Amino acid sequence: MPNQPTGAPIPAAEDLRSDRDTTVDQATTAARAAADAVRDAADEARDDIADATERASDAVLDARDAAVAAADAATDGARDALGKATDAAKDAAEAAIAQAQAATAATRDAAHDAADAVREHTASAASGVREFTEDGVDYVRSQVRAHPGIAIAIGVAAVAAVAAIVRAVVRR
């Protein structure tokens, strides 16, 4: 006996729209939160790299200043005595090399720290996105299981809308 009422009320179109809108809003909110987390992680990584670069630049400038000071000392020492100048230049060169090595080590350590920070923030953001996505999928699945008629009606409406759009495009 087709077309006989089953006694269950048919949901209004507004009810269907509000469920769909709620699900879309929740998914949109989750996606925005994930994008914000990734953006924050990228900003932190950028700041860490900028700090490391600045520290390395300062270390190189210090090494250059030390080298300039060593050259000045060598010039003054050469006027006084050749032996003193040689010793001062040797000491200054060793100090410059030590400062350059220290600057290199500081730059390497800062770069490793920045890379570790980026890795941690990226992993955290990816985990958050994964959790939000899984929650959204679980919610949609539960709604489809709870209301299969609504899911079928939405699917039919989507197919009809696509067909209407295709017809409109083909007519032009």
Buried (B, 14 or more C-beta within 10 A) or exposed (E): EEEEEEEEEEBEEEEBEEBBEEBEEBBEEBBEBBEEBBEEBBEBBEEBBEEBBEBBEEBBEBBEEBBEEBBEBBEEBBEEEEEBBEEBBEEBBEBBEEBBEEBBEBBEEBBEBBBEBBEEBBEBBBEBBEEBBEEBEEBBEEBBEEBEEBBEBBEEEEEEEEEEEEEEEEEE
